[in-house]
Amino acid sequence: MGTKNYHKNLDGSYVFTDTRTILEAQEENLTRIREITTIKIFEAGYDEIWQRNAAMGVIPQQEAQVGINYIAACRNEYLRCKALILAATSNDEADSVTFIAPPVPEGL
């Protein structure tokens, strides 16, 4: 398995070495994007308990719909990132994909 390393030379210059295959870079970045998606959903207050309560009807319908829409927006952003990562033809291209979190709903 390859690695991506950042080295500082004695002369003060920096060098990146990347020995990953494109498949390794894609898998690493898919994992990174999955983790970011989960973190953003949880940070917005829609953790597993909230999701379970929304599914069981414990949370008012309007509030639940706002959360469902936010989670769907995060999922759509994940799918956009996934498509870009899988279409990448170089490690740098796969590494450059950035998750853009949707705005967190306010007022509920």
C-alpha positions as CSV (number, residue, x, y, z in Angstrom):
1,M,0.0,0.0,0.0
2,G,1.3,3.4,-1.0
3,T,1.6,6.5,1.1
4,K,1.6,10.2,0.7
5,N,4.3,12.0,2.6
6,Y,5.4,15.6,3.1
7,H,9.1,16.1,3.7
8,K,11.2,19.1,4.7
9,N,14.7,19.1,3.2
10,L,17.7,20.5,5.0
11,D,17.8,23.4,2.7
12,G,14.3,24.4,3.8
13,S,12.4,23.2,0.8
14,Y,9.5,20.9,0.9
15,V,8.8,17.8,-1.1
16,F,5.7,15.6,-1.5
17,T,6.1,11.9,-2.3
18,D,3.1,9.9,-3.3
19,T,3.4,6.2,-3.9
20,R,-0.3,5.4,-3.9
21,T,-2.0,3.9,-6.9
22,I,-5.0,5.8,-8.3
23,L,-7.3,3.2,-6.8
24,E,-5.7,3.7,-3.3
25,A,-6.0,7.5,-3.7
26,Q,-9.7,7.1,-4.7
27,E,-10.5,4.8,-1.8
28,E,-8.7,7.1,0.7
29,N,-10.6,10.1,-0.6
30,L,-14.0,8.3,-0.6
31,T,-13.4,7.4,3.0
32,R,-12.5,11.0,3.8
33,I,-15.6,12.4,2.1
34,R,-17.8,9.8,3.9
35,E,-16.4,10.8,7.2
36,I,-16.9,14.5,6.5
37,T,-20.5,13.9,5.4
38,T,-21.3,12.1,8.6
39,I,-19.6,14.8,10.8
40,K,-21.5,17.6,9.0
41,I,-24.8,15.8,9.6
42,F,-24.1,15.2,13.2
43,E,-22.7,18.8,13.8
44,A,-26.0,20.1,12.4
45,G,-27.8,18.2,15.2
46,Y,-29.1,15.3,13.1
47,D,-27.4,12.4,14.9
48,E,-28.6,8.8,14.9
49,I,-31.0,9.4,17.8
50,W,-32.6,12.4,16.0
51,Q,-32.9,10.4,12.8
52,R,-34.6,7.5,14.7
53,N,-37.0,9.9,16.4
54,A,-37.9,11.5,13.1
55,A,-38.5,8.1,11.5
56,M,-40.8,7.1,14.4
57,G,-42.8,10.4,14.3
58,V,-41.6,11.7,17.7
59,I,-40.3,14.9,16.1
60,P,-42.9,17.3,14.6
61,Q,-43.3,16.9,10.9
62,Q,-42.1,20.3,9.9
63,E,-38.9,20.0,11.9
64,A,-38.4,16.4,10.6
65,Q,-38.8,17.6,7.0
66,V,-36.1,20.3,7.5
67,G,-33.7,17.7,8.8
68,I,-34.5,15.2,6.1
69,N,-33.9,17.9,3.5
70,Y,-30.5,18.8,5.1
71,I,-29.4,15.1,5.2
72,A,-30.5,14.7,1.6
73,A,-28.5,17.8,0.6
74,C,-25.4,16.3,2.3
75,R,-26.0,13.0,0.6
76,N,-26.2,14.8,-2.8
77,E,-23.0,16.6,-2.1
78,Y,-21.4,13.3,-1.1
79,L,-22.5,11.7,-4.4
80,R,-21.2,14.7,-6.4
81,C,-17.8,14.3,-4.7
82,K,-17.8,10.5,-5.2
83,A,-18.4,10.9,-8.9
84,L,-15.5,13.4,-9.2
85,I,-13.2,11.1,-7.2
86,L,-14.0,8.0,-9.2
87,A,-13.6,10.0,-12.4
88,A,-10.2,11.3,-11.3
89,T,-7.2,10.2,-13.5
90,S,-4.5,11.2,-11.1
91,N,-3.9,11.2,-7.3
92,D,-3.8,15.0,-7.2
93,E,-7.1,15.2,-9.0
94,A,-8.7,12.8,-6.5
95,D,-7.1,14.6,-3.5
96,S,-8.4,18.0,-4.7
97,V,-12.1,17.1,-4.4
98,T,-13.7,19.2,-1.6
99,F,-16.9,18.6,0.2
100,I,-19.0,21.8,0.3
101,A,-21.5,21.4,3.2
102,P,-25.0,22.8,2.6
103,P,-26.0,25.6,5.0
104,V,-27.3,24.4,8.3
105,P,-31.0,25.1,8.8
106,E,-31.8,27.8,11.4
107,G,-34.7,28.5,13.7
108,L,-35.7,25.0,14.7
